[in-house]
Amino acid sequence: MTAAPPSPVKDDYYDLVSVVQASLHYAWQMKQYISDAERDGDTELAEWFRKIQHNNEKAGEQGKQMLVARLSRG
């Protein structure tokens, strides 16, 4: 597996925004995976995807709060 190149931007805001975006995108993506698992009757897998979705939503919301706090400080 090839490692991603280092970030061209060395900035905490960039890092924070990137993680928030990734977390919320992954939470959104879980909706499809949950739907697929439910369609196939796999409630155990659907529940596991819901837990992942919840964790990513929580991380995204925490990250948004951190970003707002940092931006309001200047």
CHARMM-style PDB file with segment names, atoms N, HN, CA, C and O in Angstrom:
ATOM      1  N   MET     1       0.844  -1.174   0.000  1.00  0.00      PROA
ATOM      2  CA  MET     1       0.000   0.000   0.000  1.00  0.00      PROA
ATOM      3  C   MET     1       0.888   1.234   0.000  1.00  0.00      PROA
ATOM      4  O   MET     1       1.840   1.329   0.774  1.00  0.00      PROA
ATOM      5  N   THR     2       0.573   2.158  -0.856  1.00  0.00      PROA
ATOM      6  HN  THR     2      -0.201   2.081  -1.485  1.00  0.00      PROA
ATOM      7  CA  THR     2       1.349   3.381  -0.979  1.00  0.00      PROA
ATOM      8  C   THR     2       0.805   4.431  -0.032  1.00  0.00      PROA
ATOM      9  O   THR     2      -0.401   4.666   0.033  1.00  0.00      PROA
ATOM     10  N   ALA     3       1.695   5.051   0.689  1.00  0.00      PROA
ATOM     11  HN  ALA     3       2.675   4.860   0.636  1.00  0.00      PROA
ATOM     12  CA  ALA     3       1.280   6.102   1.622  1.00  0.00      PROA
ATOM     13  C   ALA     3       0.923   7.363   0.846  1.00  0.00      PROA
ATOM     14  O   ALA     3       1.511   7.660  -0.195  1.00  0.00      PROA
ATOM     15  N   ALA     4      -0.050   8.096   1.374  1.00  0.00      PROA
ATOM     16  HN  ALA     4      -0.527   7.855   2.219  1.00  0.00      PROA
ATOM     17  CA  ALA     4      -0.429   9.366   0.767  1.00  0.00      PROA
ATOM     18  C   ALA     4       0.702  10.361   0.949  1.00  0.00      PROA
ATOM     19  O   ALA     4       1.415  10.317   1.952  1.00  0.00      PROA
ATOM     20  N   PRO     5       0.871  11.258  -0.013  1.00  0.00      PROA
ATOM     21  CA  PRO     5       1.922  12.264   0.151  1.00  0.00      PROA
ATOM     22  C   PRO     5       1.581  13.181   1.317  1.00  0.00      PROA
ATOM     23  O   PRO     5       0.412  13.340   1.668  1.00  0.00      PROA
ATOM     24  N   PRO     6       2.594  13.778   1.910  1.00  0.00      PROA
ATOM     25  CA  PRO     6       2.331  14.678   3.030  1.00  0.00      PROA
ATOM     26  C   PRO     6       1.466  15.854   2.586  1.00  0.00      PROA
ATOM     27  O   PRO     6       1.491  16.263   1.425  1.00  0.00      PROA
ATOM     28  N   SER     7       0.711  16.378   3.524  1.00  0.00      PROA
ATOM     29  HN  SER     7       0.690  16.046   4.467  1.00  0.00      PROA
ATOM     30  CA  SER     7      -0.163  17.509   3.235  1.00  0.00      PROA
ATOM     31  C   SER     7       0.665  18.705   2.775  1.00  0.00      PROA
ATOM     32  O   SER     7       1.669  19.045   3.402  1.00  0.00      PROA
ATOM     33  N   PRO     8       0.247  19.343   1.682  1.00  0.00      PROA
ATOM     34  CA  PRO     8       0.976  20.524   1.223  1.00  0.00      PROA
ATOM     35  C   PRO     8       0.740  21.728   2.123  1.00  0.00      PROA
ATOM     36  O   PRO     8       1.481  22.710   2.075  1.00  0.00      PROA
ATOM     37  N   VAL     9      -0.295  21.641   2.937  1.00  0.00      PROA
ATOM     38  HN  VAL     9      -0.897  20.844   2.976  1.00  0.00      PROA
ATOM     39  CA  VAL     9      -0.652  22.750   3.809  1.00  0.00      PROA
ATOM     40  C   VAL     9      -0.394  22.321   5.250  1.00  0.00      PROA
ATOM     41  O   VAL     9      -1.001  21.365   5.735  1.00  0.00      PROA
ATOM     42  N   LYS    10       0.483  23.009   5.916  1.00  0.00      PROA
ATOM     43  HN  LYS    10       0.975  23.785   5.522  1.00  0.00      PROA
ATOM     44  CA  LYS    10       0.777  22.697   7.313  1.00  0.00      PROA
ATOM     45  C   LYS    10       0.003  23.686   8.178  1.00  0.00      PROA
ATOM     46  O   LYS    10       0.517  24.727   8.586  1.00  0.00      PROA
ATOM     47  N   ASP    11      -1.225  23.330   8.438  1.00  0.00      PROA
ATOM     48  HN  ASP    11      -1.643  22.484   8.106  1.00  0.00      PROA
ATOM     49  CA  ASP    11      -2.115  24.255   9.116  1.00  0.00      PROA
ATOM     50  C   ASP    11      -3.126  23.457   9.925  1.00  0.00      PROA
ATOM     51  O   ASP    11      -3.759  22.539   9.404  1.00  0.00      PROA
ATOM     52  N   ASP    12      -3.276  23.803  11.193  1.00  0.00      PROA
ATOM     53  HN  ASP    12      -2.762  24.549  11.616  1.00  0.00      PROA
ATOM     54  CA  ASP    12      -4.231  23.087  12.046  1.00  0.00      PROA
ATOM     55  C   ASP    12      -5.662  23.233  11.551  1.00  0.00      PROA
ATOM     56  O   ASP    12      -6.451  22.297  11.676  1.00  0.00      PROA
ATOM     57  N   TYR    13      -6.013  24.389  10.990  1.00  0.00      PROA
ATOM     58  HN  TYR    13      -5.372  25.149  10.889  1.00  0.00      PROA
ATOM     59  CA  TYR    13      -7.371  24.570  10.464  1.00  0.00      PROA
ATOM     60  C   TYR    13      -7.626  23.611   9.302  1.00  0.00      PROA
ATOM     61  O   TYR    13      -8.689  22.996   9.219  1.00  0.00      PROA
ATOM     62  N   TYR    14      -6.672  23.492   8.431  1.00  0.00      PROA
ATOM     63  HN  TYR    14      -5.808  23.991   8.499  1.00  0.00      PROA
ATOM     64  CA  TYR    14      -6.800  22.577   7.299  1.00  0.00      PROA
ATOM     65  C   TYR    14      -6.993  21.149   7.804  1.00  0.00      PROA
ATOM     66  O   TYR    14      -7.875  20.431   7.332  1.00  0.00      PROA
ATOM     67  N   ASP    15      -6.175  20.747   8.754  1.00  0.00      PROA
ATOM     68  HN  ASP    15      -5.459  21.331   9.138  1.00  0.00      PROA
ATOM     69  CA  ASP    15      -6.278  19.396   9.311  1.00  0.00      PROA
ATOM     70  C   ASP    15      -7.644  19.170   9.944  1.00  0.00      PROA
ATOM     71  O   ASP    15      -8.269  18.131   9.731  1.00  0.00      PROA
ATOM     72  N   LEU    16      -8.107  20.143  10.721  1.00  0.00      PROA
ATOM     73  HN  LEU    16      -7.599  20.987  10.894  1.00  0.00      PROA
ATOM     74  CA  LEU    16      -9.397  20.025  11.402  1.00  0.00      PROA
ATOM     75  C   LEU    16     -10.538  19.939  10.396  1.00  0.00      PROA
ATOM     76  O   LEU    16     -11.418  19.088  10.523  1.00  0.00      PROA
ATOM     77  N   VAL    17     -10.524  20.814   9.401  1.00  0.00      PROA
ATOM     78  HN  VAL    17      -9.809  21.505   9.298  1.00  0.00      PROA
ATOM     79  CA  VAL    17     -11.573  20.789   8.380  1.00  0.00      PROA
ATOM     80  C   VAL    17     -11.549  19.466   7.617  1.00  0.00      PROA
ATOM     81  O   VAL    17     -12.602  18.914   7.298  1.00  0.00      PROA
ATOM     82  N   SER    18     -10.356  18.957   7.325  1.00  0.00      PROA
ATOM     83  HN  SER    18      -9.500  19.406   7.584  1.00  0.00      PROA
ATOM     84  CA  SER    18     -10.238  17.692   6.606  1.00  0.00      PROA
ATOM     85  C   SER    18     -10.843  16.538   7.394  1.00  0.00      PROA
ATOM     86  O   SER    18     -11.534  15.690   6.829  1.00  0.00      PROA
ATOM     87  N   VAL    19     -10.585  16.507   8.694  1.00  0.00      PROA
ATOM     88  HN  VAL    19     -10.024  17.197   9.152  1.00  0.00      PROA
ATOM     89  CA  VAL    19     -11.118  15.432   9.529  1.00  0.00      PROA
ATOM     90  C   VAL    19     -12.635  15.558   9.679  1.00  0.00      PROA
ATOM     91  O   VAL    19     -13.347  14.555   9.646  1.00  0.00      PROA
ATOM     92  N   VAL    20     -13.130  16.786   9.842  1.00  0.00      PROA
ATOM     93  HN  VAL    20     -12.552  17.601   9.869  1.00  0.00      PROA
ATOM     94  CA  VAL    20     -14.579  16.996   9.935  1.00  0.00      PROA
ATOM     95  C   VAL    20     -15.243  16.517   8.644  1.00  0.00      PROA
ATOM     96  O   VAL    20     -16.243  15.800   8.681  1.00  0.00      PROA
ATOM     97  N   GLN    21     -14.687  16.913   7.518  1.00  0.00      PROA
ATOM     98  HN  GLN    21     -13.875  17.496   7.488  1.00  0.00      PROA
ATOM     99  CA  GLN    21     -15.255  16.517   6.225  1.00  0.00      PROA
ATOM    100  C   GLN    21     -15.258  15.001   6.079  1.00  0.00      PROA
ATOM    101  O   GLN    21     -16.262  14.416   5.674  1.00  0.00      PROA
ATOM    102  N   ALA    22     -14.151  14.371   6.404  1.00  0.00      PROA
ATOM    103  HN  ALA    22     -13.335  14.846   6.733  1.00  0.00      PROA
ATOM    104  CA  ALA    22     -14.058  12.912   6.276  1.00  0.00      PROA
ATOM    105  C   ALA    22     -15.044  12.210   7.208  1.00  0.00      PROA
ATOM    106  O   ALA    22     -15.690  11.239   6.811  1.00  0.00      PROA
ATOM    107  N   SER    23     -15.161  12.692   8.434  1.00  0.00      PROA
ATOM    108  HN  SER    23     -14.636  13.480   8.756  1.00  0.00      PROA
ATOM    109  CA  SER    23     -16.074  12.078   9.401  1.00  0.00      PROA
ATOM    110  C   SER    23     -17.521  12.177   8.933  1.00  0.00      PROA
ATOM    111  O   SER    23     -18.262  11.196   8.984  1.00  0.00      PROA
ATOM    112  N   LEU    24     -17.922  13.360   8.476  1.00  0.00      PROA
ATOM    113  HN  LEU    24     -17.320  14.157   8.434  1.00  0.00      PROA
ATOM    114  CA  LEU    24     -19.304  13.551   8.046  1.00  0.00      PROA
ATOM    115  C   LEU    24     -19.589  12.813   6.741  1.00  0.00      PROA
ATOM    116  O   LEU    24     -20.695  12.310   6.545  1.00  0.00      PROA
ATOM    117  N   HSD    25     -18.616  12.743   5.861  1.00  0.00      PROA
ATOM    118  HN  HSD    25     -17.717  13.151   6.021  1.00  0.00      PROA
ATOM    119  CA  HSD    25     -18.798  11.979   4.622  1.00  0.00      PROA
ATOM    120  C   HSD    25     -18.984  10.493   4.945  1.00  0.00      PROA
ATOM    121  O   HSD    25     -19.848   9.826   4.377  1.00  0.00      PROA
ATOM    122  N   TYR    26     -18.172   9.997   5.852  1.00  0.00      PROA
ATOM    123  HN  TYR    26     -17.469  10.539   6.313  1.00  0.00      PROA
ATOM    124  CA  TYR    26     -18.266   8.589   6.214  1.00  0.00      PROA
ATOM    125  C   TYR    26     -19.597   8.292   6.905  1.00  0.00      PROA
ATOM    126  O   TYR    26     -20.196   7.242   6.671  1.00  0.00      PROA
ATOM    127  N   ALA    27     -20.061   9.208   7.752  1.00  0.00      PROA
ATOM    128  HN  ALA    27     -19.575  10.061   7.942  1.00  0.00      PROA
ATOM    129  CA  ALA    27     -21.372   9.029   8.387  1.00  0.00      PROA
ATOM    130  C   ALA    27     -22.461   8.960   7.324  1.00  0.00      PROA
ATOM    131  O   ALA    27     -23.369   8.133   7.414  1.00  0.00      PROA
ATOM    132  N   TRP    28     -22.373   9.822   6.324  1.00  0.00      PROA
ATOM    133  HN  TRP    28     -21.636  10.494   6.251  1.00  0.00      PROA
ATOM    134  CA  TRP    28     -23.349   9.839   5.235  1.00  0.00      PROA
ATOM    135  C   TRP    28     -23.273   8.529   4.441  1.00  0.00      PROA
ATOM    136  O   TRP    28     -24.301   7.963   4.070  1.00  0.00      PROA
ATOM    137  N   GLN    29     -22.064   8.057   4.187  1.00  0.00      PROA
ATOM    138  HN  GLN    29     -21.229   8.516   4.488  1.00  0.00      PROA
ATOM    139  CA  GLN    29     -21.858   6.826   3.432  1.00  0.00      PROA
ATOM    140  C   GLN    29     -22.447   5.610   4.154  1.00  0.00      PROA
ATOM    141  O   GLN    29     -22.911   4.672   3.506  1.00  0.00      PROA
ATOM    142  N   MET    30     -22.431   5.620   5.472  1.00  0.00      PROA
ATOM    143  HN  MET    30     -22.054   6.382   5.999  1.00  0.00      PROA
ATOM    144  CA  MET    30     -22.974   4.509   6.252  1.00  0.00      PROA
ATOM    145  C   MET    30     -24.455   4.296   5.967  1.00  0.00      PROA
ATOM    146  O   MET    30     -24.945   3.172   6.080  1.00  0.00      PROA
ATOM    147  N   LYS    31     -25.185   5.366   5.594  1.00  0.00      PROA
ATOM    148  HN  LYS    31     -24.787   6.278   5.502  1.00  0.00      PROA
ATOM    149  CA  LYS    31     -26.610   5.209   5.284  1.00  0.00      PROA
ATOM    150  C   LYS    31     -26.814   4.154   4.204  1.00  0.00      PROA
ATOM    151  O   LYS    31     -27.713   3.320   4.304  1.00  0.00      PROA
ATOM    152  N   GLN    32     -25.980   4.194   3.177  1.00  0.00      PROA
ATOM    153  HN  GLN    32     -25.249   4.872   3.095  1.00  0.00      PROA
ATOM    154  CA  GLN    32     -26.099   3.220   2.095  1.00  0.00      PROA
ATOM    155  C   GLN    32     -25.750   1.822   2.584  1.00  0.00      PROA
ATOM    156  O   GLN    32     -26.423   0.851   2.240  1.00  0.00      PROA
ATOM    157  N   TYR    33     -24.696   1.723   3.389  1.00  0.00      PROA
ATOM    158  HN  TYR    33     -24.150   2.512   3.669  1.00  0.00      PROA
ATOM    159  CA  TYR    33     -24.290   0.418   3.894  1.00  0.00      PROA
ATOM    160  C   TYR    33     -25.362  -0.173   4.807  1.00  0.00      PROA
ATOM    161  O   TYR    33     -25.617  -1.377   4.773  1.00  0.00      PROA
ATOM    162  N   ILE    34     -25.986   0.672   5.620  1.00  0.00      PROA
ATOM    163  HN  ILE    34     -25.778   1.649   5.648  1.00  0.00      PROA
ATOM    164  CA  ILE    34     -27.085   0.214   6.485  1.00  0.00      PROA
ATOM    165  C   ILE    34     -28.235  -0.300   5.633  1.00  0.00      PROA
ATOM    166  O   ILE    34     -28.802  -1.359   5.898  1.00  0.00      PROA
ATOM    167  N   SER    35     -28.566   0.466   4.610  1.00  0.00      PROA
ATOM    168  HN  SER    35     -28.105   1.327   4.394  1.00  0.00      PROA
ATOM    169  CA  SER    35     -29.651   0.070   3.710  1.00  0.00      PROA
ATOM    170  C   SER    35     -29.344  -1.267   3.028  1.00  0.00      PROA
ATOM    171  O   SER    35     -30.216  -2.128   2.913  1.00  0.00      PROA
ATOM    172  N   ASP    36     -28.108  -1.430   2.581  1.00  0.00      PROA
ATOM    173  HN  ASP    36     -27.399  -0.731   2.674  1.00  0.00      PROA
ATOM    174  CA  ASP    36     -27.709  -2.684   1.936  1.00  0.00      PROA
ATOM    175  C   ASP    36     -27.836  -3.867   2.900  1.00  0.00      PROA
ATOM    176  O   ASP    36     -28.360  -4.920   2.538  1.00  0.00      PROA
ATOM    177  N   ALA    37     -27.354  -3.681   4.123  1.00  0.00      PROA
ATOM    178  HN  ALA    37     -26.929  -2.825   4.417  1.00  0.00      PROA
ATOM    179  CA  ALA    37     -27.407  -4.761   5.115  1.00  0.00      PROA
ATOM    180  C   ALA    37     -28.853  -5.105   5.460  1.00  0.00      PROA
ATOM    181  O   ALA    37     -29.202  -6.279   5.578  1.00  0.00      PROA
ATOM    182  N   GLU    38     -29.695  -4.082   5.621  1.00  0.00      PROA
ATOM    183  HN  GLU    38     -29.411  -3.127   5.526  1.00  0.00      PROA
ATOM    184  CA  GLU    38     -31.106  -4.330   5.930  1.00  0.00      PROA
ATOM    185  C   GLU    38     -31.799  -5.040   4.774  1.00  0.00      PROA
ATOM    186  O   GLU    38     -32.607  -5.943   4.991  1.00  0.00      PROA
ATOM    187  N   ARG    39     -31.488  -4.638   3.559  1.00  0.00      PROA
ATOM    188  HN  ARG    39     -30.831  -3.905   3.383  1.00  0.00      PROA
ATOM    189  CA  ARG    39     -32.074  -5.286   2.384  1.00  0.00      PROA
ATOM    190  C   ARG    39     -31.733  -6.768   2.362  1.00  0.00      PROA
ATOM    191  O   ARG    39     -32.547  -7.601   1.962  1.00  0.00      PROA
ATOM    192  N   ASP    40     -30.513  -7.085   2.798  1.00  0.00      PROA
ATOM    193  HN  ASP    40     -29.852  -6.408   3.123  1.00  0.00      PROA
ATOM    194  CA  ASP    40     -30.066  -8.478   2.814  1.00  0.00      PROA
ATOM    195  C   ASP    40     -30.455  -9.218   4.096  1.00  0.00      PROA
ATOM    196  O   ASP    40     -30.117 -10.390   4.262  1.00  0.00      PROA
ATOM    197  N   GLY    41     -31.167  -8.534   5.007  1.00  0.00      PROA
ATOM    198  HN  GLY    41     -31.442  -7.582   4.872  1.00  0.00      PROA
ATOM    199  CA  GLY    41     -31.623  -9.169   6.233  1.00  0.00      PROA
ATOM    200  C   GLY    41     -30.542  -9.359   7.281  1.00  0.00      PROA
ATOM    201  O   GLY    41     -30.705 -10.163   8.199  1.00  0.00      PROA
ATOM    202  N   ASP    42     -29.444  -8.635   7.160  1.00  0.00      PROA
ATOM    203  HN  ASP    42     -29.311  -7.981   6.414  1.00  0.00      PROA
ATOM    204  CA  ASP    42     -28.331  -8.776   8.107  1.00  0.00      PROA
ATOM    205  C   ASP    42     -28.416  -7.663   9.160  1.00  0.00      PROA
ATOM    206  O   ASP    42     -27.761  -6.628   9.048  1.00  0.00      PROA
ATOM    207  N   THR    43     -29.231  -7.904  10.171  1.00  0.00      PROA
ATOM    208  HN  THR    43     -29.764  -8.746  10.262  1.00  0.00      PROA
ATOM    209  CA  THR    43     -29.446  -6.877  11.200  1.00  0.00      PROA
ATOM    210  C   THR    43     -28.201  -6.634  12.041  1.00  0.00      PROA
ATOM    211  O   THR    43     -27.982  -5.518  12.513  1.00  0.00      PROA
ATOM    212  N   GLU    44     -27.389  -7.657  12.234  1.00  0.00      PROA
ATOM    213  HN  GLU    44     -27.566  -8.563  11.851  1.00  0.00      PROA
ATOM    214  CA  GLU    44     -26.160  -7.483  13.004  1.00  0.00      PROA
ATOM    215  C   GLU    44     -25.218  -6.501  12.295  1.00  0.00      PROA
ATOM    216  O   GLU    44     -24.663  -5.600  12.924  1.00  0.00      PROA
ATOM    217  N   LEU    45     -25.048  -6.680  11.010  1.00  0.00      PROA
ATOM    218  HN  LEU    45     -25.499  -7.411  10.498  1.00  0.00      PROA
ATOM    219  CA  LEU    45     -24.178  -5.795  10.242  1.00  0.00      PROA
ATOM    220  C   LEU    45     -24.762  -4.385  10.179  1.00  0.00      PROA
ATOM    221  O   LEU    45     -24.024  -3.408  10.301  1.00  0.00      PROA
ATOM    222  N   ALA    46     -26.073  -4.267   9.990  1.00  0.00      PROA
ATOM    223  HN  ALA    46     -26.673  -5.060   9.891  1.00  0.00      PROA
ATOM    224  CA  ALA    46     -26.721  -2.958   9.954  1.00  0.00      PROA
ATOM    225  C   ALA    46     -26.504  -2.214  11.269  1.00  0.00      PROA
ATOM    226  O   ALA    46     -26.240  -1.011  11.263  1.00  0.00      PROA
ATOM    227  N   GLU    47     -26.611  -2.912  12.384  1.00  0.00      PROA
ATOM    228  HN  GLU    47     -26.825  -3.889  12.388  1.00  0.00      PROA
ATOM    229  CA  GLU    47     -26.407  -2.282  13.691  1.00  0.00      PROA
ATOM    230  C   GLU    47     -24.960  -1.829  13.861  1.00  0.00      PROA
ATOM    231  O   GLU    47     -24.704  -0.760  14.414  1.00  0.00      PROA
ATOM    232  N   TRP    48     -24.027  -2.628  13.394  1.00  0.00      PROA
ATOM    233  HN  TRP    48     -24.235  -3.497  12.945  1.00  0.00      PROA
ATOM    234  CA  TRP    48     -22.616  -2.262  13.471  1.00  0.00      PROA
ATOM    235  C   TRP    48     -22.349  -1.001  12.645  1.00  0.00      PROA
ATOM    236  O   TRP    48     -21.628  -0.104  13.083  1.00  0.00      PROA
ATOM    237  N   PHE    49     -22.942  -0.942  11.439  1.00  0.00      PROA
ATOM    238  HN  PHE    49     -23.528  -1.670  11.084  1.00  0.00      PROA
ATOM    239  CA  PHE    49     -22.805   0.259  10.612  1.00  0.00      PROA
ATOM    240  C   PHE    49     -23.430   1.472  11.307  1.00  0.00      PROA
ATOM    241  O   PHE    49     -22.900   2.579  11.205  1.00  0.00      PROA
ATOM    242  N   ARG    50     -24.546   1.279  12.009  1.00  0.00      PROA
ATOM    243  HN  ARG    50     -24.977   0.380  12.092  1.00  0.00      PROA
ATOM    244  CA  ARG    50     -25.170   2.390  12.744  1.00  0.00      PROA
ATOM    245  C   ARG    50     -24.238   2.928  13.832  1.00  0.00      PROA
ATOM    246  O   ARG    50     -24.163   4.136  14.055  1.00  0.00      PROA
ATOM    247  N   LYS    51     -23.539   2.029  14.499  1.00  0.00      PROA
ATOM    248  HN  LYS    51     -23.601   1.047  14.318  1.00  0.00      PROA
ATOM    249  CA  LYS    51     -22.584   2.459  15.528  1.00  0.00      PROA
ATOM    250  C   LYS    51     -21.458   3.282  14.904  1.00  0.00      PROA
ATOM    251  O   LYS    51     -21.061   4.312  15.449  1.00  0.00      PROA
ATOM    252  N   ILE    52     -20.956   2.832  13.781  1.00  0.00      PROA
ATOM    253  HN  ILE    52     -21.279   1.996  13.338  1.00  0.00      PROA
ATOM    254  CA  ILE    52     -19.907   3.575  13.076  1.00  0.00      PROA
ATOM    255  C   ILE    52     -20.454   4.936  12.643  1.00  0.00      PROA
ATOM    256  O   ILE    52     -19.781   5.958  12.781  1.00  0.00      PROA
ATOM    257  N   GLN    53     -21.668   4.936  12.124  1.00  0.00      PROA
ATOM    258  HN  GLN    53     -22.214   4.106  12.012  1.00  0.00      PROA
ATOM    259  CA  GLN    53     -22.298   6.188  11.697  1.00  0.00      PROA
ATOM    260  C   GLN    53     -22.404   7.152  12.876  1.00  0.00      PROA
ATOM    261  O   GLN    53     -22.066   8.329  12.754  1.00  0.00      PROA
ATOM    262  N   HSD    54     -22.868   6.654  14.002  1.00  0.00      PROA
ATOM    263  HN  HSD    54     -23.143   5.697  14.101  1.00  0.00      PROA
ATOM    264  CA  HSD    54     -23.021   7.492  15.194  1.00  0.00      PROA
ATOM    265  C   HSD    54     -21.670   8.074  15.626  1.00  0.00      PROA
ATOM    266  O   HSD    54     -21.566   9.265  15.920  1.00  0.00      PROA
ATOM    267  N   ASN    55     -20.642   7.228  15.662  1.00  0.00      PROA
ATOM    268  HN  ASN    55     -20.726   6.260  15.423  1.00  0.00      PROA
ATOM    269  CA  ASN    55     -19.311   7.699  16.069  1.00  0.00      PROA
ATOM    270  C   ASN    55     -18.782   8.775  15.125  1.00  0.00      PROA
ATOM    271  O   ASN    55     -18.180   9.752  15.570  1.00  0.00      PROA
ATOM    272  N   ASN    56     -19.002   8.601  13.839  1.00  0.00      PROA
ATOM    273  HN  ASN    56     -19.491   7.807  13.477  1.00  0.00      PROA
ATOM    274  CA  ASN    56     -18.535   9.590  12.877  1.00  0.00      PROA
ATOM    275  C   ASN    56     -19.339  10.884  12.956  1.00  0.00      PROA
ATOM    276  O   ASN    56     -18.779  11.971  12.813  1.00  0.00      PROA
ATOM    277  N   GLU    57     -20.650  10.776  13.185  1.00  0.00      PROA
ATOM    278  HN  GLU    57     -21.105   9.893  13.302  1.00  0.00      PROA
ATOM    279  CA  GLU    57     -21.461  11.982  13.371  1.00  0.00      PROA
ATOM    280  C   GLU    57     -20.991  12.746  14.603  1.00  0.00      PROA
ATOM    281  O   GLU    57     -20.875  13.972  14.574  1.00  0.00      PROA
ATOM    282  N   LYS    58     -20.722  12.021  15.678  1.00  0.00      PROA
ATOM    283  HN  LYS    58     -20.817  11.025  15.701  1.00  0.00      PROA
ATOM    284  CA  LYS    58     -20.245  12.645  16.911  1.00  0.00      PROA
ATOM    285  C   LYS    58     -18.901  13.342  16.680  1.00  0.00      PROA
ATOM    286  O   LYS    58     -18.706  14.480  17.107  1.00  0.00      PROA
ATOM    287  N   ALA    59     -17.979  12.656  16.005  1.00  0.00      PROA
ATOM    288  HN  ALA    59     -18.137  11.731  15.658  1.00  0.00      PROA
ATOM    289  CA  ALA    59     -16.673  13.254  15.714  1.00  0.00      PROA
ATOM    290  C   ALA    59     -16.825  14.489  14.831  1.00  0.00      PROA
ATOM    291  O   ALA    59     -16.151  15.497  15.045  1.00  0.00      PROA
ATOM    292  N   GLY    60     -17.702  14.411  13.848  1.00  0.00      PROA
ATOM    293  HN  GLY    60     -18.249  13.593  13.673  1.00  0.00      PROA
ATOM    294  CA  GLY    60     -17.942  15.555  12.968  1.00  0.00      PROA
ATOM    295  C   GLY    60     -18.498  16.748  13.726  1.00  0.00      PROA
ATOM    296  O   GLY    60     -18.064  17.881  13.516  1.00  0.00      PROA
ATOM    297  N   GLU    61     -19.454  16.495  14.603  1.00  0.00      PROA
ATOM    298  HN  GLU    61     -19.807  15.575  14.774  1.00  0.00      PROA
ATOM    299  CA  GLU    61     -20.046  17.593  15.390  1.00  0.00      PROA
ATOM    300  C   GLU    61     -19.025  18.192  16.354  1.00  0.00      PROA
ATOM    301  O   GLU    61     -18.960  19.412  16.510  1.00  0.00      PROA
ATOM    302  N   GLN    62     -18.238  17.351  16.993  1.00  0.00      PROA
ATOM    303  HN  GLN    62     -18.290  16.360  16.866  1.00  0.00      PROA
ATOM    304  CA  GLN    62     -17.195  17.859  17.893  1.00  0.00      PROA
ATOM    305  C   GLN    62     -16.182  18.698  17.118  1.00  0.00      PROA
ATOM    306  O   GLN    62     -15.755  19.755  17.583  1.00  0.00      PROA
ATOM    307  N   GLY    63     -15.807  18.227  15.949  1.00  0.00      PROA
ATOM    308  HN  GLY    63     -16.153  17.369  15.571  1.00  0.00      PROA
ATOM    309  CA  GLY    63     -14.868  18.967  15.117  1.00  0.00      PROA
ATOM    310  C   GLY    63     -15.428  20.305  14.677  1.00  0.00      PROA
ATOM    311  O   GLY    63     -14.707  21.302  14.660  1.00  0.00      PROA
ATOM    312  N   LYS    64     -16.715  20.342  14.317  1.00  0.00      PROA
ATOM    313  HN  LYS    64     -17.301  19.531  14.330  1.00  0.00      PROA
ATOM    314  CA  LYS    64     -17.336  21.619  13.932  1.00  0.00      PROA
ATOM    315  C   LYS    64     -17.313  22.591  15.100  1.00  0.00      PROA
ATOM    316  O   LYS    64     -17.033  23.776  14.917  1.00  0.00      PROA
ATOM    317  N   GLN    65     -17.606  22.098  16.306  1.00  0.00      PROA
ATOM    318  HN  GLN    65     -17.833  21.135  16.455  1.00  0.00      PROA
ATOM    319  CA  GLN    65     -17.569  22.966  17.488  1.00  0.00      PROA
ATOM    320  C   GLN    65     -16.156  23.495  17.738  1.00  0.00      PROA
ATOM    321  O   GLN    65     -15.978  24.662  18.085  1.00  0.00      PROA
ATOM    322  N   MET    66     -15.168  22.642  17.564  1.00  0.00      PROA
ATOM    323  HN  MET    66     -15.313  21.693  17.282  1.00  0.00      PROA
ATOM    324  CA  MET    66     -13.784  23.075  17.747  1.00  0.00      PROA
ATOM    325  C   MET    66     -13.402  24.122  16.707  1.00  0.00      PROA
ATOM    326  O   MET    66     -12.704  25.085  17.026  1.00  0.00      PROA
ATOM    327  N   LEU    67     -13.847  23.947  15.480  1.00  0.00      PROA
ATOM    328  HN  LEU    67     -14.414  23.165  15.221  1.00  0.00      PROA
ATOM    329  CA  LEU    67     -13.542  24.903  14.428  1.00  0.00      PROA
ATOM    330  C   LEU    67     -14.188  26.256  14.707  1.00  0.00      PROA
ATOM    331  O   LEU    67     -13.551  27.297  14.554  1.00  0.00      PROA
ATOM    332  N   VAL    68     -15.455  26.236  15.116  1.00  0.00      PROA
ATOM    333  HN  VAL    68     -15.973  25.389  15.241  1.00  0.00      PROA
ATOM    334  CA  VAL    68     -16.144  27.495  15.451  1.00  0.00      PROA
ATOM    335  C   VAL    68     -15.419  28.216  16.570  1.00  0.00      PROA
ATOM    336  O   VAL    68     -15.206  29.426  16.494  1.00  0.00      PROA
ATOM    337  N   ALA    69     -15.037  27.489  17.604  1.00  0.00      PROA
ATOM    338  HN  ALA    69     -15.210  26.505  17.666  1.00  0.00      PROA
ATOM    339  CA  ALA    69     -14.330  28.101  18.733  1.00  0.00      PROA
ATOM    340  C   ALA    69     -13.017  28.723  18.287  1.00  0.00      PROA
ATOM    341  O   ALA    69     -12.681  29.832  18.704  1.00  0.00      PROA
ATOM    342  N   ARG    70     -12.278  28.023  17.449  1.00  0.00      PROA
ATOM    343  HN  ARG    70     -12.552  27.122  17.110  1.00  0.00      PROA
ATOM    344  CA  ARG    70     -10.987  28.549  16.987  1.00  0.00      PROA
ATOM    345  C   ARG    70     -11.159  29.749  16.077  1.00  0.00      PROA
ATOM    346  O   ARG    70     -10.387  30.704  16.156  1.00  0.00      PROA
ATOM    347  N   LEU    71     -12.162  29.711  15.215  1.00  0.00      PROA
ATOM    348  HN  LEU    71     -12.790  28.935  15.151  1.00  0.00      PROA
ATOM    349  CA  LEU    71     -12.391  30.836  14.311  1.00  0.00      PROA
ATOM    350  C   LEU    71     -12.878  32.069  15.066  1.00  0.00      PROA
ATOM    351  O   LEU    71     -12.557  33.196  14.691  1.00  0.00      PROA
ATOM    352  N   SER    72     -13.649  31.859  16.125  1.00  0.00      PROA
ATOM    353  HN  SER    72     -13.911  30.943  16.430  1.00  0.00      PROA
ATOM    354  CA  SER    72     -14.147  33.012  16.888  1.00  0.00      PROA
ATOM    355  C   SER    72     -13.048  33.688  17.697  1.00  0.00      PROA
ATOM    356  O   SER    72     -13.175  34.853  18.075  1.00  0.00      PROA
ATOM    357  N   ARG    73     -11.967  32.955  17.962  1.00  0.00      PROA
ATOM    358  HN  ARG    73     -11.864  32.009  17.655  1.00  0.00      PROA
ATOM    359  CA  ARG    73     -10.821  33.532  18.695  1.00  0.00      PROA
ATOM    360  C   ARG    73      -9.945  34.375  17.774  1.00  0.00      PROA
ATOM    361  O   ARG    73      -9.083  35.121  18.238  1.00  0.00      PROA
ATOM    362  N   GLY    74     -10.168  34.254  16.487  1.00  0.00      PROA
ATOM    363  HN  GLY    74     -10.869  33.647  16.111  1.00  0.00      PROA
ATOM    364  CA  GLY    74      -9.406  35.098  15.580  1.00  0.00      PROA
ATOM    365  C   GLY    74      -8.530  34.317  14.749  1.00  0.00      PROA
ATOM    366  OT1 GLY    74      -7.809  34.872  13.920  1.00  0.00      PROA
TER     367      GLY     74
END
